[in-house]
Amino acid sequence: MIRLLQISDLHPNSKATFAGKVWNDPATGKNQSLTDFRKSLAFVHQVATSPKTKVDAVVIPGDVFDSVSPTMDEIQVVLEWIEAMSDVVPILVIPGNHDMGASGNMATALEPLKFRPNVFVMERPESRLLNFGEMAVRFFALPYPSKGRLLSNIEHQGKSTEELIALANQGLAAILRSFKLEFEPGVANVLLAHGSVMNAKVGEQPRSIANDIFLPLDELEAFTFVAIGHIHASQAVAKNVVYAGSIMRNSFGEESEYKGFNLIEINDPEEHAKVTFVENPHARKYATLDLSDLEFYHHNGETLDPEIVWRLKASMTPQDYQEKKAFIEQMAGTVPFFQIAVDLLEEDRARDASMSQMMSMEEALVRVLEHASDTERPVLVERHRGLVAEVEHAR
């Protein structure tokens, strides 16, 4: 049995903001995001080298960095992990769209990785055969199909986006068919790809994939496993085509997504691999509250977890907001990360907002009761009734 570790969309960001604010780790003076990132990579190393889950290789299907010109701090934290991992197992990596320049420039952010022993940077469609003793694996690389690079080809200049996408789709299918000509009996075939696949769920990822070039799913069926990056939501598009997703949350749009990496087990090169998702405990949580949630915390004497990035999302009239402003700011001041996102309504929309608030209070009660004990539930219900009465009286 061969075990691989699939991790992608690392996106280290030394300029990250939390709820709209830059936050530095007091211990290091560096951006808190880099501290979270370093802890996350240490956990990956721990799993990869643990006797029960020890892996034979690491595959990174793109977006090692957040831009084609990463900062020295971002390079340093990635290289520390790459050096530690490559001392133990080989690492195979391809560039994603964030690792590439927007133009036809062929340089990528992966240059610092190229001269590391046991690290194989594959920046064009190619393959590499590695023998792990009991089984050989041929790794195929399909980096992000950049429209900018297509435009750099003089024969493609002047073509519309639709024409470029059609050409790219034809080219991708041809590349995948050429890969299959290299298949050998008894050898597992693992594809590293960065891009979009039809029917993949993008969640609330703050970008559009409308103009992406889509990998043809029917051409991927023959591979033992397809380790794919680009979409941040962990998911299996097909049994053998799997996004690991990003290892950390980068926005409130990803608050409901699980973050981590995949362990891939290949028992038979003629069969699809088995995939196990490993959740990253160091992926900082994001949570959105409405006003009733915030009032529940306050009335029940509950405190907001300071390790979570919080957001209040509410709709109210300017008058209501002025009445609640001091309370909201008081609660926001109890934690380091708190974003206030209040939509100020016109008076004629206030009734609808009030009804929505009442509904959200009921929903908040249901959520709280799910985690309450049998003795706590009657007390919480009674407090809820009192709170509803207060709101009704305030009208």
C-alpha positions in Angstrom: 0.0 0.0 0.0 1.2 3.5 -0.9 0.0 6.5 1.1 0.1 10.1 -0.3 -0.7 13.3 1.4 -2.6 15.9 -0.7 -2.4 19.5 0.4 -3.2 22.6 -1.8 -4.1 26.2 -1.8 -1.8 27.1 1.1 -2.0 30.9 0.4 0.3 32.2 3.2 -0.5 35.9 3.7 1.8 38.2 5.7 -0.6 41.1 5.1 -3.9 39.3 6.1 -6.6 41.1 8.0 -9.0 39.7 10.5 -12.4 41.3 10.5 -11.0 44.2 8.6 -8.0 44.7 11.0 -4.3 43.8 10.8 -3.4 41.6 13.8 0.1 40.8 14.7 1.1 37.9 17.0 2.5 39.4 20.2 5.1 36.6 20.5 6.6 37.1 17.0 5.6 40.5 15.8 4.5 38.9 12.6 1.0 38.7 11.1 -1.3 36.4 13.1 -2.1 34.6 9.9 1.5 33.4 9.6 1.4 32.0 13.1 -1.8 30.1 12.3 -0.2 29.0 9.1 3.0 27.7 10.8 0.9 25.8 13.3 -1.1 24.3 10.5 2.0 23.1 8.6 3.5 21.7 11.8 0.3 19.6 12.2 0.6 18.4 8.6 4.2 17.3 9.3 3.1 15.5 12.5 0.4 13.5 10.6 2.7 12.8 7.7 5.4 11.3 10.0 3.3 9.6 12.6 3.7 5.8 12.5 0.0 5.2 12.0 -0.4 7.7 9.2 3.1 7.9 7.7 3.1 8.9 4.1 5.3 8.0 1.2 5.0 11.3 -0.7 3.4 14.7 -0.5 1.5 16.1 -3.6 0.7 19.9 -3.8 -1.6 20.7 -6.7 -1.0 24.4 -6.8 -1.3 27.8 -5.0 1.7 27.2 -2.7 1.8 31.0 -2.4 -0.8 33.8 -2.5 0.9 35.7 -5.3 3.7 35.4 -7.9 5.8 37.7 -5.7 5.5 36.4 -2.2 7.1 38.3 0.7 10.2 37.0 2.5 8.2 36.0 5.5 5.8 34.0 3.3 8.7 32.3 1.5 10.5 31.5 4.8 7.5 29.8 6.5 6.9 27.7 3.4 10.5 26.7 2.9 10.9 25.7 6.6 8.0 23.2 6.1 9.2 22.1 2.7 12.7 21.4 4.0 11.4 19.5 7.0 9.0 17.4 4.8 11.5 16.7 2.0 14.0 15.3 4.5 11.4 12.5 5.0 9.5 12.0 1.8 9.5 13.3 -1.8 7.3 16.3 -2.6 5.7 16.9 -6.0 4.3 20.3 -6.7 2.7 22.2 -9.6 1.9 25.9 -9.9 -1.6 27.3 -9.4 -3.0 30.5 -10.7 -1.8 32.5 -7.7 1.7 31.1 -8.3 1.7 32.5 -11.8 1.9 36.0 -13.2 -1.2 37.4 -14.9 0.7 37.9 -18.2 2.5 35.4 -20.4 5.6 35.5 -18.2 6.6 31.9 -17.6 8.2 32.6 -14.2 6.3 31.4 -11.1 6.5 31.8 -7.4 7.9 28.3 -7.1 11.5 29.3 -8.0 12.7 29.0 -4.3 11.6 25.4 -4.2 13.3 24.2 -7.4 16.7 23.6 -5.9 15.6 21.7 -2.8 16.6 18.0 -2.7 13.7 15.6 -3.0 11.4 18.4 -4.2 10.0 18.0 -7.8 8.6 21.2 -9.2 6.6 20.4 -12.4 5.7 23.7 -14.2 4.4 22.2 -17.5 2.5 19.1 -18.6 4.9 16.3 -17.9 5.2 13.1 -15.9 7.6 11.6 -13.4 7.9 8.0 -12.3 8.8 7.3 -8.6 9.4 3.8 -7.3 8.3 3.1 -3.7 9.5 -0.4 -3.5 6.3 -2.4 -3.4 4.7 -0.1 -6.0 5.6 2.4 -8.6 3.6 5.6 -9.2 3.7 7.8 -12.2 2.8 11.4 -11.4 1.4 13.6 -14.1 1.4 17.4 -13.9 -1.3 19.7 -15.3 -0.6 23.2 -14.0 -3.3 25.9 -14.1 -4.3 26.6 -17.7 -3.7 30.3 -17.8 -5.4 32.4 -20.5 -2.5 34.9 -20.2 -0.1 32.2 -21.3 -2.4 31.2 -24.1 -2.4 34.8 -25.2 1.4 34.9 -25.2 1.2 32.5 -28.2 1.2 34.8 -31.2 -1.3 32.7 -33.1 -3.9 33.1 -30.3 -3.6 36.9 -30.0 -6.8 38.7 -30.9 -9.1 35.8 -30.0 -12.1 36.3 -27.8 -12.3 34.8 -24.3 -14.8 32.3 -25.6 -12.5 31.2 -28.4 -9.5 30.9 -26.0 -11.6 28.8 -23.6 -12.7 26.5 -26.4 -9.0 26.1 -27.6 -7.9 25.5 -24.0 -10.6 22.8 -23.5 -9.5 21.0 -26.6 -5.8 21.3 -25.5 -6.5 19.9 -22.1 -8.4 16.9 -23.4 -5.5 16.3 -25.8 -2.9 16.5 -23.0 -4.9 14.1 -20.8 -5.2 11.6 -23.7 -1.4 11.9 -24.3 -0.9 11.1 -20.5 -2.8 7.9 -20.8 -0.4 6.7 -23.5 2.2 6.5 -20.7 0.1 4.2 -18.5 1.9 0.9 -17.7 0.5 -2.3 -16.2 1.1 -2.5 -12.4 1.9 1.3 -12.2 -0.4 3.7 -10.3 -1.3 6.9 -12.2 -1.7 10.0 -10.1 -2.6 13.4 -11.8 -1.8 16.7 -10.1 -4.1 19.4 -11.6 -5.0 22.9 -10.7 -8.3 24.2 -12.1 -12.1 23.8 -12.2 -14.2 20.7 -12.8 -17.8 21.0 -13.8 -20.3 20.4 -10.9 -17.7 21.3 -8.3 -19.2 23.4 -5.4 -17.5 26.7 -5.0 -19.4 27.7 -1.9 -19.0 31.4 -1.1 -15.4 31.6 -2.2 -14.9 35.3 -3.0 -14.1 34.9 -6.7 -15.8 33.8 -9.8 -14.9 30.7 -11.9 -17.2 31.7 -14.7 -14.3 32.3 -17.1 -12.2 29.3 -15.9 -11.1 26.6 -18.2 -12.8 23.3 -17.0 -11.0 20.0 -16.9 -13.1 17.3 -18.8 -14.3 15.0 -16.1 -14.7 12.0 -18.6 -11.0 12.1 -19.3 -10.1 11.8 -15.6 -11.8 8.5 -15.0 -8.9 6.3 -16.0 -6.4 7.8 -13.4 -5.9 6.0 -10.1 -6.3 9.4 -8.4 -6.6 13.0 -9.4 -5.3 15.5 -6.8 -6.8 18.8 -7.7 -6.5 22.3 -6.3 -8.0 25.7 -7.0 -11.4 25.5 -5.3 -11.2 26.0 -1.5 -14.1 23.8 -0.5 -13.0 20.2 0.3 -15.0 17.8 -1.9 -15.0 14.8 -4.1 -16.2 15.6 -7.6 -15.9 11.9 -8.5 -14.6 8.9 -6.6 -11.1 9.5 -7.9 -11.2 13.3 -8.4 -10.9 15.2 -5.1 -10.2 18.7 -3.9 -8.5 18.9 -0.6 -9.5 22.5 -0.3 -7.5 25.2 1.4 -5.9 24.4 4.8 -7.1 27.7 6.4 -10.1 29.9 6.3 -9.4 33.3 4.7 -12.8 35.0 4.9 -16.4 34.8 6.3 -17.4 33.2 3.0 -15.5 30.1 4.1 -16.8 29.9 7.7 -18.9 26.8 7.2 -16.2 24.9 5.2 -14.0 22.2 6.8 -10.3 22.9 6.3 -7.5 20.4 6.1 -5.9 17.9 3.8 -6.3 14.4 2.3 -4.6 11.1 3.0 -4.6 9.0 -0.2 -4.2 5.2 0.0 -3.4 3.2 -3.1 -3.8 -0.5 -2.6 -4.1 -1.6 -6.2 -2.9 0.5 -9.1 -5.8 -0.8 -11.2 -8.4 0.5 -8.8 -9.2 4.0 -7.6 -7.5 5.2 -4.4 -9.2 5.5 -1.0 -9.4 9.1 0.4 -9.5 10.2 4.0 -9.9 13.9 4.9 -8.0 15.2 7.9 -9.3 18.3 9.5 -6.9 21.0 10.5 -7.4 22.0 14.1 -5.4 25.2 13.6 -7.7 26.7 10.9 -9.0 29.7 12.7 -12.8 29.7 12.9 -15.0 32.5 11.5 -18.6 32.9 12.8 -21.4 35.2 11.8 -24.0 36.4 14.4 -27.2 38.2 14.1 -28.4 40.6 16.8 -30.5 38.0 18.6 -27.4 35.7 18.8 -25.5 38.6 20.4 -28.3 39.3 22.9 -28.4 35.6 23.8 -24.8 35.7 24.7 -25.2 38.8 26.7 -28.4 37.8 28.6 -27.0 34.3 29.4 -23.7 35.7 30.6 -21.8 33.9 27.9 -18.5 35.2 26.6 -17.4 35.2 23.0 -14.4 33.0 22.2 -11.4 35.3 21.6 -9.9 32.8 19.2 -12.8 33.1 16.7 -13.1 35.9 14.1 -16.6 37.2 14.7 -19.0 39.2 12.6 -22.3 40.8 13.5 -24.6 40.9 10.4 -27.8 42.7 10.9 -30.4 45.0 9.3 -32.0 47.8 11.3 -33.1 51.4 11.0 -30.7 54.2 11.9 -32.7 54.9 15.0 -32.5 51.2 16.2 -28.8 51.1 15.4 -28.2 54.2 17.5 -30.1 52.6 20.4 -28.1 49.4 20.1 -24.7 50.9 19.1 -23.3 51.1 22.6 -24.3 47.5 23.4 -22.9 46.2 20.1 -19.6 48.0 20.5 -19.3 46.8 24.1 -19.7 43.2 23.0 -17.3 43.7 20.1 -14.7 45.1 22.5 -14.5 41.8 24.4 -12.7 40.0 21.6 -9.8 40.8 19.3 -11.6 40.1 16.0 -15.1 41.5 15.5 -16.6 43.0 12.4 -19.8 45.0 12.5 -21.7 44.7 9.3 -25.0 46.6 9.8 -27.3 47.3 6.9 -29.2 50.5 7.7 -32.7 50.3 6.5 -35.3 52.8 5.4 -38.3 53.1 7.7 -40.6 51.3 5.2 -38.3 48.2 5.4 -38.1 48.2 9.1 -41.2 45.9 9.7 -39.7 43.2 7.4 -36.4 43.5 9.3 -38.2 43.2 12.6 -40.0 40.1 11.5 -36.7 38.6 10.3 -35.2 39.4 13.6 -38.0 37.6 15.5 -37.5 34.6 13.2 -33.7 34.6 13.8 -34.3 34.7 17.6 -36.3 31.5 17.3 -33.5 30.0 15.2 -31.0 31.1 17.7 -32.9 29.4 20.5 -33.0 26.2 18.6 -29.2 26.4 18.1 -28.6 27.0 21.8 -31.0 24.3 22.9 -29.2 21.7 20.8 -26.1 22.1 23.0 -27.9 22.6 26.3 -28.4 20.0 29.0 -31.9 18.8 30.1 -31.7 21.1 33.2 -30.6 24.2 31.2 -33.2 24.0 28.5 -36.3 25.1 30.6 -34.3 28.1 31.9 -33.1 29.1 28.4 -36.7 28.8 27.1 -38.0 31.1 29.9 -35.2 33.6 29.2 -36.0 33.5 25.5 -39.7 34.3 26.3 -38.6 37.3 28.4 -36.4 38.6 25.6 -39.2 38.3 23.1 -41.4 40.2 25.5 -38.8 43.0 25.8 -38.5 43.3 22.0 -42.3 43.4 21.6 -42.6 46.1 24.3 -39.9 48.1 22.7 -42.0 48.3 19.5 
